[in-house]
Amino acid sequence: MSTKIHAATEALGLPIRPIGTPGQRNDIALAHDLVEGIEADAMLADKGYDADHLVARIVETGMEVIIPPKRDRKAQRPYDAEL
């Protein structure tokens, strides 16, 4: 058995919303809970959070989406790799 910690952080990397799950749980499973109610200019995440439903939710809030697309995505979404 293992545990995975998912966390939303502020600009300096300090956690503002940590959520623990069983280690075998997929990263995207709690993504909506992590971003709910957060106000920021941009939302940065790794490829594990590349899902159309999450990207749409982030765009609805007016944030810029900075999530690298998965390699197998048919339509590669541009993102600011420098940010």
C-alpha positions in Angstrom: 0.0 0.0 0.0 1.2 3.5 -0.7 -0.1 7.0 -0.6 0.1 9.8 -3.2 -0.1 13.4 -2.2 -1.7 15.8 -4.7 -1.2 19.5 -3.9 -2.2 22.9 -5.3 0.5 25.4 -4.5 0.9 29.1 -4.7 3.4 30.9 -6.9 6.4 30.2 -4.7 5.5 26.5 -4.4 4.0 26.6 -0.9 1.0 24.1 -0.6 -2.4 25.7 -0.3 -4.5 22.6 -0.9 -3.0 19.1 -0.2 -5.1 16.0 -0.8 -3.9 12.5 -0.1 -5.1 9.4 -2.1 -4.2 5.8 -2.3 -1.0 5.4 -4.4 -2.7 3.6 -7.3 -5.2 6.4 -7.9 -4.7 8.3 -11.1 -3.5 11.9 -10.8 -6.4 13.4 -12.7 -9.0 11.8 -10.3 -9.0 14.8 -7.9 -7.9 17.5 -10.2 -11.2 19.4 -10.1 -11.1 19.4 -6.3 -7.5 20.8 -6.4 -8.4 23.8 -8.7 -11.9 24.6 -7.4 -12.1 28.1 -6.1 -8.5 29.0 -6.9 -7.9 32.4 -8.4 -4.7 32.9 -10.4 -3.4 34.2 -13.7 -2.2 30.7 -14.8 -2.6 27.1 -13.8 0.6 25.0 -14.2 0.5 21.2 -14.0 2.4 18.2 -15.4 1.2 15.9 -18.2 -0.7 13.8 -15.7 -3.3 16.5 -15.6 -3.7 16.9 -19.4 -7.4 16.2 -19.9 -10.0 18.1 -22.0 -12.5 18.3 -19.1 -9.9 19.9 -16.7 -8.5 22.2 -19.4 -12.0 23.4 -20.1 -12.7 24.0 -16.4 -9.5 26.0 -16.0 -10.3 28.1 -19.1 -13.8 28.8 -17.7 -12.2 30.5 -14.7 -10.1 32.8 -17.0 -6.7 31.3 -16.1 -4.1 30.5 -18.7 -3.5 26.7 -19.0 0.1 25.7 -18.7 -0.1 21.9 -19.0 2.1 20.1 -21.5 0.0 17.9 -23.8 0.5 14.1 -23.6 2.5 12.7 -26.4 -0.4 10.6 -27.8 -2.8 13.6 -28.0 -4.1 14.0 -31.6 -4.3 17.8 -31.4 -1.3 19.1 -29.5 -2.3 22.1 -27.4 0.3 24.9 -27.3 1.6 25.9 -23.9 4.2 28.3 -22.5 7.1 26.0 -21.7 9.2 28.9 -20.3 6.6 29.7 -17.7 
